[in-house]
Amino acid sequence: MDINNHDYTILIVDDVDANVLLLRLLISKAGYKTMTALNGRDALEAVNKQKPDLILLDIMMPVMDGHEVAKRLKETPEYADIPIIFLSALNSTEDVVQGFRFGAADYISKPFNKDELLTRINHQISLIESKRIIQRQTEELRKTIIGRDKLYSVIAHDLRGPIASIRMVMELLISEIKPENIGEDMYELLTMANRLTDDSFSLLDNLLKWTKSQTGRLNTVFQDNVDVMNLINGVVEVQKGVAALKKVKINVIGSTNRIARIDIDMAKTSLRNLISNAIKFSYENSNVDIVIEEAEDRIYIAVRDYGTGISQDNQEKLFKPDIHFTSYGTDNEEGSGLGLLICNEFVRRNGGTLKFTSTEGEGSTFVFDIPTATSLEKK
C-alpha cells in the first residue's frame, strides 16, 4: 500500500516548547504536515479549525489536560474517529490503562525513541489509509449496485407493458380457440407460449418490485381493514387458471375472520409468488394446499406442495440476494429465486417472517405470518 505522507496532518499537543519543536522536526522530516498547540484548550480550537488525521497528545498540561481533551473529542461525533497517541512521562501500567480508557489508539512514554515514535505513527497512518480505501470501495460498490438496480428497473418497466399486452392476446386466444380447430399439437404449442409469456411477465413484475424495494422507492403503507380471507381467495382464484394447465388442484384449508393491518399489494405479491412456485414444482394431478391458522395476534399462511422439493444445496442459497442460482420446475419452468427474495422482503416489511421446510422428492412448505389489526395497536 503506497502512502503519501504529505497527504496527512498530525496535531502535536505539548506544553513544553522544546518538545513541540523536536516533534515537529521529526514528523516534518518524515514527510507529514504538522499543526501545534501548547495546551488542551488550544488543541480543541485547532481541531475545530482544521481536522487533523492524527493527534500526538501530552497528558499533563495547564488549562486542560490530555485526558479531558481526549474525552471531549471522543464525545464529538465529527472528531471521534481521530486516532490519538498519548505521549507522556506518566508511564506506570495504571497510567497506560487509563489512557486507553480515554480512547487512545496508542501510548508512548517519555523520553521516547524517535524510531519507535515514527514506527507507531506510520502504523496509525496505515490504518487510516486502509480505512479510507475500504470506505471508497464501499461507496463505489454502493453506487454500482444502485446503478445496476436502476437499470434493472428501467428494463423491467419498459418490457412489462409490451409483454402484458402479449399476455392478454395469448389468454384471449386460449379462451377462444379449441384444440379440434387447430389440432392438438398446435394447441399444445399455443398453451406453452401462453405459459412462457405468463412466466416472463411474472419475472419482470418481480424484478421491478425488487429493484424498487432495494432503492427505497417501495415503502410499506399500512392499510386498515384488510380481510385476510378475501385476499387469499382472490389470489387463489387467479392462480387456479395457471394450476389447471398442469392439472394441479389448489385447496384452501382453514379459515379466519380476522382483519390484518398490512400492505395489501405486498401481501398479494408474496402469496402469489409462493403459490406460483408451488405449482411450478408440482407434478401433474397433485395438490397445492393453502393452510390458514390463527395464533394469538397473528395469522399464519402456509403454502404446501407435494412436488420435487428443494435440494439441500439450494436451500442454503434461498433468501440470499448475493447468490444467484437457477432451478427448474416439473415442466422445465425456469426459476431464479427472485420471487422468494421479494416474498421474504415484503413479509419482513409487514412485521412478519417467512420460513420453509423442504424434503427433496417429497415437496416444500413455505409459511409466513402477518400481524392482525389488534397486534399492531398493542405495539
GUTORLO-917203 format. One line per field, with one value per residue (C-alpha): residue in three letters; z, y, x. Coordinates in Angstrom, 2 decimals. Each point is the difference from the previous one (the first is absolute). Example, Ala and Ser with C-alpha at 12.3 -4.5 7.8 and 13.67 -1.06 7.14 Angstrom:
<atoms>
residuo = c(ALA  SER);
Z = c(7.80  -0.66);
Y = c(-4.50  3.44);
X = c(12.30  1.37);
</atoms>
This chain:
<atoms>
residuo = c(MET  ASP  ILE  ASN  ASN  HIS  ASP  TYR  THR  ILE  LEU  ILE  VAL  ASP  ASP  VAL  ASP  ALA  ASN  VAL  LEU  LEU  LEU  ARG  LEU  LEU  ILE  SER  LYS  ALA  GLY  TYR  LYS  THR  MET  THR  ALA  LEU  ASN  GLY  ARG  ASP  ALA  LEU  GLU  ALA  VAL  ASN  LYS  GLN  LYS  PRO  ASP  LEU  ILE  LEU  LEU  ASP  ILE  MET  MET  PRO  VAL  MET  ASP  GLY  HIS  GLU  VAL  ALA  LYS  ARG  LEU  LYS  GLU  THR  PRO  GLU  TYR  ALA  ASP  ILE  PRO  ILE  ILE  PHE  LEU  SER  ALA  LEU  ASN  SER  THR  GLU  ASP  VAL  VAL  GLN  GLY  PHE  ARG  PHE  GLY  ALA  ALA  ASP  TYR  ILE  SER  LYS  PRO  PHE  ASN  LYS  ASP  GLU  LEU  LEU  THR  ARG  ILE  ASN  HIS  GLN  ILE  SER  LEU  ILE  GLU  SER  LYS  ARG  ILE  ILE  GLN  ARG  GLN  THR  GLU  GLU  LEU  ARG  LYS  THR  ILE  ILE  GLY  ARG  ASP  LYS  LEU  TYR  SER  VAL  ILE  ALA  HIS  ASP  LEU  ARG  GLY  PRO  ILE  ALA  SER  ILE  ARG  MET  VAL  MET  GLU  LEU  LEU  ILE  SER  GLU  ILE  LYS  PRO  GLU  ASN  ILE  GLY  GLU  ASP  MET  TYR  GLU  LEU  LEU  THR  MET  ALA  ASN  ARG  LEU  THR  ASP  ASP  SER  PHE  SER  LEU  LEU  ASP  ASN  LEU  LEU  LYS  TRP  THR  LYS  SER  GLN  THR  GLY  ARG  LEU  ASN  THR  VAL  PHE  GLN  ASP  ASN  VAL  ASP  VAL  MET  ASN  LEU  ILE  ASN  GLY  VAL  VAL  GLU  VAL  GLN  LYS  GLY  VAL  ALA  ALA  LEU  LYS  LYS  VAL  LYS  ILE  ASN  VAL  ILE  GLY  SER  THR  ASN  ARG  ILE  ALA  ARG  ILE  ASP  ILE  ASP  MET  ALA  LYS  THR  SER  LEU  ARG  ASN  LEU  ILE  SER  ASN  ALA  ILE  LYS  PHE  SER  TYR  GLU  ASN  SER  ASN  VAL  ASP  ILE  VAL  ILE  GLU  GLU  ALA  GLU  ASP  ARG  ILE  TYR  ILE  ALA  VAL  ARG  ASP  TYR  GLY  THR  GLY  ILE  SER  GLN  ASP  ASN  GLN  GLU  LYS  LEU  PHE  LYS  PRO  ASP  ILE  HIS  PHE  THR  SER  TYR  GLY  THR  ASP  ASN  GLU  GLU  GLY  SER  GLY  LEU  GLY  LEU  LEU  ILE  CYS  ASN  GLU  PHE  VAL  ARG  ARG  ASN  GLY  GLY  THR  LEU  LYS  PHE  THR  SER  THR  GLU  GLY  GLU  GLY  SER  THR  PHE  VAL  PHE  ASP  ILE  PRO  THR  ALA  THR  SER  LEU  GLU  LYS  LYS);
Z = c(0.00  -1.18  2.42  -0.70  3.44  -1.21  -0.27  3.77  2.74  3.57  2.93  2.66  3.47  2.78  2.49  -0.37  -2.98  -0.39  -0.25  -2.61  -2.05  0.15  -0.94  -2.80  -1.50  0.19  -1.44  -2.73  -1.04  -0.44  -2.49  2.11  0.35  3.57  2.24  3.57  3.26  3.45  2.13  -0.16  -0.65  -2.93  -1.31  -0.16  -1.76  -2.53  -0.70  -0.55  -2.57  -1.84  0.73  0.27  -1.00  3.19  3.37  2.16  3.41  3.24  3.20  2.68  -1.37  1.38  -0.76  -1.11  0.30  -2.69  1.53  -0.15  -3.61  -1.00  1.85  -1.78  -3.41  0.42  1.06  -3.20  -2.95  -2.54  1.77  1.74  -2.80  0.35  1.43  3.04  1.11  3.59  0.41  3.73  2.82  1.91  -0.69  2.67  -1.06  1.60  -2.01  -3.27  0.73  0.86  -3.25  -2.00  2.00  -1.25  -3.56  -0.88  -3.08  1.42  2.98  -0.06  3.11  0.24  -0.62  -3.33  -2.64  -3.29  -2.12  2.20  -0.14  -3.80  -0.31  2.16  -1.89  -3.33  1.30  0.94  -3.36  -1.75  1.90  -0.99  -3.66  0.07  1.49  -2.68  -2.76  1.39  0.25  -3.61  -1.26  1.99  -1.47  -3.52  0.55  1.36  -3.08  -2.28  1.70  -0.18  -3.68  -0.69  1.84  -1.85  -3.31  0.92  0.97  -3.32  -1.99  1.96  -0.25  -3.75  -0.79  2.38  -2.09  -3.33  1.68  1.87  -3.36  -1.48  3.10  -0.48  -3.66  0.88  2.70  -2.43  -2.63  2.53  1.11  -3.55  -1.88  0.51  -0.54  -2.71  -2.09  -0.27  1.01  3.29  -0.80  -0.97  3.02  2.25  -1.53  0.58  3.61  0.51  -1.51  2.33  3.02  -1.04  -0.48  3.45  1.54  -1.75  1.27  3.57  -0.18  -1.21  2.60  2.75  -1.34  -0.04  3.55  1.29  -1.43  1.36  3.46  -0.11  -1.14  2.60  -2.47  1.34  3.55  2.16  0.43  2.69  -0.94  2.31  -0.37  -2.30  0.01  -0.03  -1.44  -2.81  -0.79  -0.03  -2.04  -2.54  -0.58  -0.09  -2.56  -2.40  0.55  -0.67  -3.73  0.08  2.12  -2.40  -2.80  2.07  1.38  3.48  2.52  2.50  3.36  2.65  3.43  3.02  0.29  1.94  0.50  1.29  -1.44  -0.75  -0.09  -2.98  -3.36  -2.14  -3.20  1.75  1.59  -3.35  -1.70  2.71  -0.04  -3.81  -0.25  2.55  -1.72  -3.43  1.24  1.52  -3.33  -1.90  2.04  0.25  -2.07  -2.13  1.86  3.37  2.59  1.35  3.46  1.45  3.77  2.22  3.77  2.77  3.00  2.51  -1.96  -3.20  -3.01  -1.55  -3.68  -1.31  -3.65  -0.31  -3.10  -0.53  -2.84  -0.58  3.20  0.29  0.08  3.13  -2.05  -1.31  3.41  1.29  -2.85  0.59  1.24  -0.85  -2.56  -0.74  -1.16  -3.37  -0.96  -2.50  0.72  -2.25  0.60  -0.96  -3.48  -0.30  1.13  0.94  3.43  1.22  3.70  -0.46  0.94  3.37  0.66  -0.56  2.22  2.81  -0.33  -0.20  2.90  2.13  -0.82  1.19  3.36  -0.78  -0.75  -2.84  0.77  -1.93  0.23  -2.97  -0.74  -3.39  -1.86  2.43  -0.24  1.81  2.46  0.26  2.97  0.70  2.77  -0.05  2.94  0.57  0.53  3.78  0.16  -1.60  2.30  3.03  -1.10);
Y = c(0.00  3.26  2.88  3.62  1.34  3.57  -0.70  -0.42  2.63  -0.73  2.25  0.24  1.03  0.63  2.83  -0.07  2.03  -2.11  -3.20  1.57  1.17  -3.41  -1.90  2.42  -0.47  -3.80  -0.24  2.59  -1.78  -3.17  1.91  0.71  3.38  1.30  2.17  0.98  1.00  0.75  -1.07  -1.92  2.98  1.16  -3.58  -0.08  3.37  -1.27  -3.11  2.19  2.06  -2.93  -3.66  -1.84  -3.62  -0.93  1.63  -0.33  1.03  0.74  -0.69  2.40  3.49  3.29  1.32  -3.44  -3.35  -2.65  -2.31  2.72  0.82  -3.65  -0.31  3.04  -1.12  -3.51  1.51  2.05  -2.18  2.11  -0.55  -3.34  -1.87  1.96  -2.41  1.32  -1.03  1.03  1.16  0.40  -0.30  -1.90  -3.54  -2.29  -2.85  1.81  3.15  -1.94  -1.84  3.28  1.51  -2.78  0.44  3.57  -1.30  -0.03  -1.93  -0.31  1.12  1.01  0.84  2.89  0.11  -1.63  -1.69  1.87  -3.19  -1.56  3.21  0.18  -3.71  0.39  3.11  -1.79  -2.91  2.25  1.77  -3.40  -0.90  3.31  -0.53  -3.55  1.28  2.68  -2.53  -2.22  2.99  1.01  -3.54  -0.33  3.23  -1.05  -3.35  1.75  2.23  -3.00  -1.91  3.00  0.48  -3.67  -0.01  3.11  -1.63  -3.14  2.13  1.88  -3.22  -1.73  3.02  0.45  -3.69  -0.56  1.95  -1.81  -3.42  0.81  0.71  -3.26  -1.80  1.34  -1.04  -3.50  -0.42  1.13  -2.50  -2.84  0.78  0.28  -2.76  -3.67  -2.82  -1.65  3.19  0.22  -3.46  -1.33  0.75  3.60  0.51  -1.39  2.47  2.82  -1.08  -0.16  3.48  1.32  -1.52  1.42  3.42  -0.23  -1.03  2.88  2.49  -1.33  0.18  3.61  0.92  -1.53  1.68  3.38  -0.36  -1.31  2.89  2.50  -1.56  0.10  3.63  1.23  0.80  -2.62  0.68  -1.86  1.78  -1.59  -0.21  -0.48  -2.75  -2.47  -3.10  -2.86  -2.62  2.31  0.61  -3.72  -0.99  2.72  -1.12  -3.69  0.65  1.58  -2.79  -2.74  0.72  -0.52  -3.13  -1.46  -0.06  -2.53  -1.72  1.18  0.55  2.88  -0.68  2.66  -1.63  1.94  3.46  3.24  2.94  2.24  3.33  0.69  3.25  -0.60  1.38  -1.86  0.15  -1.41  -2.75  -0.93  -0.05  -2.22  -2.50  -0.04  -0.74  -2.82  -1.64  0.48  -1.72  -2.83  -0.60  0.23  -2.77  -2.20  -3.11  -0.41  -1.07  1.06  2.53  3.34  0.72  3.46  -0.44  2.84  -0.07  2.54  0.48  2.81  3.24  -1.51  -1.90  -2.71  -0.85  -3.10  -1.00  -3.71  -2.02  -3.68  0.42  -0.18  1.70  2.10  -1.46  0.64  2.02  2.33  0.28  1.66  2.54  1.14  3.56  1.00  2.85  -0.32  -3.61  -0.70  -3.46  -1.53  -2.77  -1.80  -1.06  -3.27  1.37  1.48  3.43  2.15  1.61  2.56  0.28  3.67  -0.61  -1.44  2.95  2.32  -2.10  0.07  3.76  0.85  -2.29  1.54  3.52  -0.90  -1.25  -3.72  -2.78  -2.50  -3.54  -3.24  -3.73  -2.19  -3.59  -0.84  -2.26  0.65  3.70  3.33  2.12  3.77  1.73  3.70  1.85  3.37  2.14  0.55  3.50  -0.42  -1.14  3.23  2.09  -1.59  1.02);
X = c(0.00  1.60  -0.56  0.87  0.89  -0.49  -3.73  -0.26  0.01  1.07  -0.93  2.74  -1.25  2.57  0.52  3.80  1.25  3.13  -2.08  -2.26  2.98  1.71  -3.16  -0.75  3.49  -0.19  -3.49  0.57  3.19  -2.09  -2.14  -3.10  -1.66  -0.24  -2.15  0.91  -1.68  1.47  -2.98  -3.26  -2.24  2.15  -0.01  -3.81  -0.05  2.56  -2.10  -3.07  1.88  1.56  -0.64  3.33  0.51  1.88  0.65  3.14  -1.32  1.85  -1.96  1.32  -0.71  -1.36  -3.52  -1.24  1.77  0.28  -2.60  -2.64  0.94  -0.34  -3.32  -1.49  1.22  -1.44  -3.33  -0.16  -1.17  1.86  3.34  -0.49  1.79  3.28  2.62  1.85  3.49  0.67  3.60  0.65  2.53  -2.68  1.13  -1.48  -2.28  -2.94  0.79  0.16  -3.26  -1.71  1.22  -1.60  -3.20  -0.14  0.08  3.69  1.07  3.52  2.10  3.69  1.99  2.49  2.86  -0.83  2.12  -0.39  0.01  -2.69  -2.04  0.11  -0.78  -3.10  -1.07  0.45  -2.05  -2.93  0.18  -0.03  -3.16  -1.60  0.92  -1.40  -3.25  -0.28  0.64  -2.76  -2.36  0.72  -0.49  -3.21  -1.34  0.97  -1.71  -3.10  -0.18  0.50  -2.82  -2.33  0.84  -0.58  -3.32  -1.16  0.95  -1.92  -2.97  0.00  0.33  -2.75  -2.30  0.50  -0.50  -2.88  -2.52  0.55  0.10  -3.21  -1.65  1.31  -1.23  -3.52  -0.02  1.22  -2.63  -2.69  1.21  0.06  -3.55  -1.40  1.82  -0.83  2.53  -2.13  0.10  3.79  1.19  1.35  3.65  -0.64  -2.24  2.75  2.49  -2.46  -0.46  3.76  0.45  -2.68  1.75  3.38  -1.55  -1.57  3.34  1.80  -2.58  0.31  3.80  -0.04  -2.62  2.17  3.13  -1.72  -1.29  3.33  2.02  -2.52  0.25  3.83  0.20  -2.50  -2.77  -2.37  -1.11  -2.45  -3.34  -2.14  -3.64  -2.96  -2.56  1.76  -2.19  2.51  -2.38  -1.06  3.66  0.83  -3.06  0.69  3.60  -1.00  -2.72  2.51  2.55  -2.56  0.25  3.77  -0.38  -2.57  2.57  1.99  -3.12  0.98  -2.79  0.24  -1.66  -0.70  0.08  -1.16  -1.47  0.18  -2.29  2.74  1.02  3.67  1.96  2.27  0.95  -2.51  2.09  3.07  -2.09  -1.57  3.40  1.47  -2.87  -0.15  3.72  -0.19  -2.98  1.60  3.17  -2.03  -1.75  3.28  1.60  -3.11  -0.67  -3.11  -3.15  1.42  -1.16  1.12  -1.41  -0.48  -0.29  -1.25  0.52  -0.51  2.28  -0.51  0.41  1.41  -1.27  2.16  -0.34  1.74  0.42  0.73  0.79  0.78  2.44  3.72  1.12  3.16  3.50  2.04  2.48  -2.72  -1.66  3.15  -0.16  -3.58  -0.58  3.60  -0.07  3.72  -0.35  -1.62  -1.16  -2.39  -2.49  -2.46  -3.59  -1.64  -0.79  3.49  -1.23  2.98  0.26  2.55  -0.86  -0.91  -3.64  1.00  2.33  -2.95  -2.27  2.54  0.51  -3.71  -0.97  2.77  -1.16  -3.47  1.21  0.09  2.48  0.24  1.20  0.10  0.55  0.77  0.89  1.39  -2.41  -2.87  -0.84  0.33  -1.95  0.44  -1.63  -0.29  -1.79  -1.71  -1.12  -3.69  -1.36  -0.05  3.64  1.18  -2.16  1.69  3.50);
</atoms>
